[in-house]
Amino acid sequence: MMRTASIKLDASPEQRAALAALQSAFANACQRLSAVVREHRVWNRVALHQRAYSEMRSSTPLGSQMCCNAIFSVCKAYKALKVTGRIPKDTPVPAISFQRASVHFDKRTYALKKNAVSLYSLGGRVIVPMRLGEHQRRILSFGRPKEAELAFRKGNWYFNLVVESDDKESIASGPVMGVDVGENNLAAHSLGGIFGGGRLCDRRDHHLALRRRLQSNGSRSAKQKLRQVSGKERRHVTHVNHETSKAIVREALEAGVSKITMEDLTHIRDRIKAGKRMRGRLHRWAFRQLQRFVEYKAKSAGIAVEYVDPAYTSQTCSSCKQLGRRTKHRFACPHCGLRAHSDLSASRNLARIGGTAVPPRAAVSTPNVGGADVGNHVCASQ
């Protein structure tokens, strides 16, 4: 499993100047390579190396290995465009700006030295102290350092180090937990937990309205305010998703869960047919991030993760497996009389699909427990 430790560097003024010079030279080299990619329509690493390496060595101050790293960064950027369909066949290759590109480091261009890191620079190696917190130390202690990116953000240098660690030994046996993700409710799991998302939706709507007002204003002070609030919504959503995923995995461990089953929502945004306002809300829905957080936290705890087809999971009764009626957050089964929270019912169906026997609900004289599900199982309102 790969984890990334974002480490703040305590660089001296001289070291800051050396790192800035390296970033400038690296960005310039990437821009040169981008022109070669567009001219010859080549983003294969070996082919681009054969075509551009010699010219880079003679026209840039970068060393041999850093030239190879620049080729790697440019190829990775254009391959990402290709995978997402942004380089159509028989059309000009789009230009990518690398003016503020991070500097890619591999094992030949950096070395860890206790609480410092030795980095390649244009004037030789510089040893920069690292500011390590408990989170970064924990990641470094359980893994093998791999590649890294040197980035400059808000006046500080950060060394984003990728660490590879072995997955914890999988839990041999145990129940399967189903996790249903949503927008109004961030997640619901089959053990009975529901994580509300109303507060997060309000926060996102507030940021959207603020951005609209500032963008329509267009003044210098409005643009300055836009820069100040840039990324604030994204950071808050990431924080809430981290807290939610931690709670889900913690409850899975307490219950001895061996596998978590989630919905495969690939290309779901392509199928959205709602109005403009609703499309805007759903396109800002960070469901994949939450699933990814649950996945890597679960695997690090030895819990397997599986994605399944979500078709009809929210419309199928988790008790008798017949189609029922869903009205917002209430699910009603006309066959067995089950009343439940729709997201909770969907998570139990996901758990069943994942290979577990969901604890049965009585099919005869089933009480209306829709309100009880909501009241008794709400873990948090994020």
C-alpha positions in Angstrom: 0.0 0.0 0.0 1.2 3.5 -0.9 0.9 6.4 1.6 2.1 10.0 1.2 3.8 11.9 4.0 3.7 15.7 3.4 6.7 17.0 5.3 7.4 20.6 5.8 11.0 21.7 5.3 12.8 24.1 7.6 15.0 25.6 4.9 17.5 28.4 5.6 17.4 31.5 3.2 20.3 30.1 1.2 18.6 26.7 0.9 15.4 28.4 -0.1 17.2 30.2 -2.9 18.8 26.9 -4.0 15.4 25.1 -4.1 13.8 28.0 -5.9 16.5 27.9 -8.6 16.1 24.1 -9.0 12.3 24.5 -9.4 12.7 27.2 -12.0 15.2 25.1 -14.0 13.0 22.0 -13.7 9.9 23.9 -14.8 11.8 25.3 -17.8 13.0 21.8 -18.8 9.4 20.5 -18.6 8.2 23.4 -20.8 10.8 22.4 -23.4 9.7 18.8 -23.2 6.1 19.8 -23.6 6.9 21.5 -26.9 8.6 18.2 -28.1 5.5 16.2 -27.0 3.2 18.5 -29.0 5.4 18.6 -32.1 6.0 14.8 -32.3 2.9 13.5 -30.5 5.0 11.3 -28.2 4.5 10.8 -24.5 6.1 7.4 -24.1 8.9 7.8 -21.5 11.5 5.8 -23.5 10.7 7.4 -26.8 10.8 10.9 -25.3 14.1 10.2 -23.6 15.7 9.1 -26.9 14.4 12.2 -28.7 15.0 14.9 -26.1 17.6 13.8 -23.5 20.7 15.0 -25.3 19.3 18.4 -26.1 18.2 18.8 -22.4 21.6 18.0 -21.1 23.2 20.6 -23.3 20.7 23.4 -22.9 19.6 23.1 -19.2 21.6 23.2 -16.0 20.0 20.0 -14.7 22.0 16.9 -14.0 21.5 13.6 -15.9 19.1 12.0 -13.4 17.1 15.2 -12.9 16.6 15.4 -16.7 15.2 11.9 -16.5 12.9 13.0 -13.7 11.7 15.9 -15.9 10.9 13.4 -18.7 9.0 11.3 -16.2 6.9 14.2 -15.0 6.0 15.4 -18.5 5.1 11.9 -19.6 2.9 11.3 -16.5 1.0 14.6 -17.1 0.3 13.8 -20.8 -0.7 10.2 -20.0 -3.2 11.5 -17.5 -4.7 13.7 -20.3 -4.8 10.7 -22.6 -6.5 8.4 -20.0 -9.2 11.0 -19.3 -9.9 11.4 -23.1 -8.5 15.0 -23.4 -6.2 14.1 -26.3 -8.6 12.9 -29.0 -7.2 11.1 -32.0 -6.1 13.2 -35.0 -6.3 16.4 -33.0 -3.4 18.7 -31.8 -1.9 17.8 -28.5 -2.9 20.4 -25.9 -0.3 22.5 -24.1 0.4 22.0 -20.4 1.9 24.8 -18.3 4.7 23.6 -16.0 5.5 27.1 -14.7 4.7 26.1 -11.1 5.5 22.4 -11.4 6.7 20.5 -8.4 10.1 18.9 -8.7 10.1 15.1 -9.0 12.8 13.3 -6.9 13.7 9.6 -7.0 16.1 7.5 -4.9 19.1 8.8 -6.8 18.3 12.5 -6.1 17.4 12.5 -2.4 18.4 10.7 0.8 16.8 10.7 4.3 19.1 11.4 7.2 17.3 11.1 10.5 15.4 14.4 10.8 16.8 15.9 7.6 16.7 15.2 3.9 19.6 15.5 1.4 18.3 17.0 -1.8 19.9 17.5 -5.2 20.3 21.1 -6.2 22.0 22.9 -9.1 25.0 23.8 -6.8 25.3 20.4 -5.1 23.5 18.6 -2.4 21.7 20.5 0.4 20.7 19.0 3.7 17.4 20.5 4.8 15.9 19.8 8.2 12.4 18.2 8.2 9.6 19.2 10.5 8.2 15.8 11.4 4.9 15.4 13.2 3.4 12.3 14.8 1.5 11.4 11.6 4.6 11.7 9.4 6.8 9.7 11.8 4.2 6.9 11.9 4.1 6.7 8.1 7.9 6.7 7.8 8.3 4.0 10.5 6.1 1.5 8.8 7.2 1.8 5.2 9.9 2.0 2.5 10.5 5.5 1.1 9.9 5.7 -2.7 9.6 8.7 -5.0 8.8 12.2 -3.9 7.7 15.7 -5.0 9.2 19.0 -3.8 6.5 21.6 -3.8 6.3 25.3 -2.8 3.0 26.3 -1.2 2.1 29.5 0.6 5.6 30.5 1.3 6.9 27.1 2.5 8.6 24.2 0.9 7.1 20.7 1.3 8.6 17.3 0.6 5.7 15.0 -0.4 7.3 11.5 0.1 5.5 8.4 -1.1 6.0 5.5 1.3 5.3 1.9 0.4 4.2 -0.4 3.2 3.0 -4.0 3.3 -0.7 -4.5 4.0 -1.5 -5.9 7.4 -2.4 -9.6 7.5 -6.0 -9.9 6.4 -8.6 -10.9 8.9 -9.4 -14.5 8.2 -13.1 -14.6 8.9 -15.8 -12.4 10.1 -19.0 -10.6 8.9 -19.1 -8.3 5.9 -20.0 -4.6 6.3 -21.8 -2.8 3.5 -21.2 0.9 3.2 -23.6 3.1 1.2 -22.4 6.6 0.3 -24.6 9.6 -0.4 -24.8 13.3 -0.6 -27.4 14.2 2.1 -26.1 11.4 4.3 -22.4 11.0 3.7 -22.4 7.3 4.5 -24.5 4.5 6.1 -23.2 1.1 7.1 -24.9 -2.2 7.7 -24.0 -2.3 11.4 -26.5 0.6 11.9 -24.4 3.7 11.6 -25.6 6.8 9.6 -23.3 9.8 9.1 -25.4 12.9 8.2 -24.2 15.4 5.7 -26.5 18.3 6.2 -24.0 20.5 7.8 -21.4 19.8 5.1 -24.0 20.6 2.4 -24.8 23.9 4.0 -21.0 24.7 4.2 -20.6 23.9 0.5 -23.5 26.0 -0.5 -22.1 28.9 1.5 -18.8 28.7 -0.3 -20.5 28.4 -3.7 -22.5 31.6 -3.0 -19.4 33.4 -1.8 -17.4 32.5 -4.9 -20.3 33.6 -7.1 -20.5 37.0 -5.4 -16.8 37.6 -5.6 -16.5 36.5 -9.2 -19.3 38.7 -10.3 -17.8 41.7 -8.4 -14.5 41.4 -10.2 -12.7 44.1 -8.2 -9.1 43.8 -7.0 -10.2 43.2 -3.4 -12.7 40.6 -4.5 -9.9 38.7 -6.4 -7.7 39.0 -3.3 -10.5 37.5 -1.2 -10.9 34.7 -3.7 -7.3 33.8 -3.3 -7.7 33.8 0.4 -10.6 31.4 0.4 -9.2 29.2 -2.4 -9.1 25.6 -1.3 -10.9 26.2 2.0 -14.0 24.2 0.9 -11.8 21.4 -0.5 -9.8 21.2 2.8 -13.0 21.1 4.9 -14.6 18.3 2.7 -11.3 16.3 3.0 -11.3 16.7 6.8 -14.9 15.5 7.1 -14.3 12.6 4.8 -11.2 11.6 6.9 -13.2 11.8 10.1 -16.1 9.7 8.6 -13.8 7.1 7.2 -12.0 6.7 10.5 -15.3 6.2 12.3 -16.4 3.6 9.7 -13.2 1.5 9.9 -13.1 1.8 13.7 -16.6 0.4 14.0 -15.7 -2.3 11.5 -12.7 -3.4 13.7 -14.8 -3.4 16.8 -17.3 -5.7 15.1 -14.6 -8.0 13.7 -15.5 -7.3 10.1 -13.4 -9.1 7.5 -14.6 -7.3 4.4 -16.2 -4.0 3.5 -18.4 -3.8 0.4 -19.0 -0.5 -1.3 -20.8 0.7 -4.5 -18.9 0.9 -7.8 -20.0 4.4 -8.9 -17.7 4.7 -11.9 -19.1 7.1 -14.5 -22.0 8.0 -12.3 -21.6 11.7 -13.1 -22.1 10.9 -16.8 -25.5 9.5 -16.0 -26.8 12.5 -14.1 -30.0 13.9 -15.7 -31.0 16.4 -13.1 -31.3 20.2 -13.5 -28.4 22.6 -13.5 -28.5 23.3 -9.7 -28.6 19.7 -8.8 -25.9 18.8 -11.3 -23.7 21.4 -9.7 -24.3 19.9 -6.2 -23.7 16.3 -7.4 -20.5 17.2 -9.3 -19.1 18.7 -6.1 -20.0 15.5 -4.2 -16.7 13.9 -3.1 -18.0 10.3 -2.9 -14.9 8.8 -4.5 -12.6 10.5 -2.0 -14.6 9.1 0.9 -14.5 5.6 -0.6 -10.8 5.9 -1.2 -10.2 6.9 2.4 -12.3 4.0 3.7 -10.4 1.7 1.4 -6.8 2.5 2.4 -7.7 2.7 6.1 -9.4 -0.6 6.0 -6.6 -2.3 4.1 -4.1 -0.9 6.6 -6.2 -2.6 9.3 -6.3 -6.0 7.5 -9.9 -5.6 6.2 -10.5 -6.4 2.6 -12.5 -4.0 0.4 -14.7 -4.9 -2.5 -16.7 -2.8 -5.0 -20.0 -4.2 -6.4 -22.7 -3.2 -8.8 -25.1 -0.9 -6.9 -28.1 -1.6 -9.2 -31.4 -1.7 -7.2 -29.6 -1.8 -3.8 -31.6 1.2 -2.6 -34.9 -0.2 -4.0 -34.6 -3.8 -2.8 -35.9 -4.9 0.6 -33.0 -6.0 2.8 -35.3 -8.5 4.5 -37.4 -10.3 1.8 -35.2 -9.2 -1.2 -38.3 -7.9 -3.1 -38.6 -4.5 -4.7 -40.1 -1.9 -2.4 -40.8 1.8 -2.4 -38.2 4.5 -1.6 -39.3 8.0 -0.7 -36.3 10.2 0.1 -34.8 8.6 3.2 -37.7 6.2 4.0 -37.9 2.7 2.5 -41.2 0.7 2.7 -41.6 -2.9 1.5 -45.2 -3.8 0.5 -44.4 -7.5 0.7 -43.0 -8.0 4.2 -43.9 -4.7 5.8 -40.4 -3.5 6.5 -39.9 0.2 7.3 -36.4 1.4 7.4 -34.0 4.2 6.5 -33.3 3.9 2.8 -29.5 4.3 3.0 -29.4 1.8 5.9 -31.4 -0.7 3.9 -29.1 -0.2 0.9 -26.0 -0.8 3.0 -27.5 -4.1 4.3 -28.1 -5.1 0.7 -24.4 -4.3 -0.1 -23.3 -6.5 2.8 -25.5 -9.3 1.5 -24.0 -9.0 -2.0 -20.6 -9.0 -0.4 -21.1 -12.5 0.9 -22.5 -12.2 4.4 -25.8 -13.2 5.8 -27.5 -10.0 7.0 -29.3 -10.6 10.3 -32.9 -11.3 9.2 -35.8 -9.0 10.1 -39.2 -10.6 10.9 -41.4 -10.9 7.8 -44.6 -11.0 9.8 -46.0 -8.2 11.9 -43.0 -6.0 11.3 -43.4 -2.7 13.1 -42.8 0.7 11.5 -39.2 1.3 12.7 -38.2 3.9 10.1 -38.0 6.6 12.8 -36.2 4.3 15.1 -33.5 3.6 12.5 -32.9 7.3 12.1 -32.9 8.1 15.7 -30.9 5.1 17.1 -28.3 4.8 14.4 -27.2 8.3 13.7 -23.5 8.3 14.7 -22.6 11.9 13.7 -23.8 14.8 11.7 -20.7 15.8 9.9 
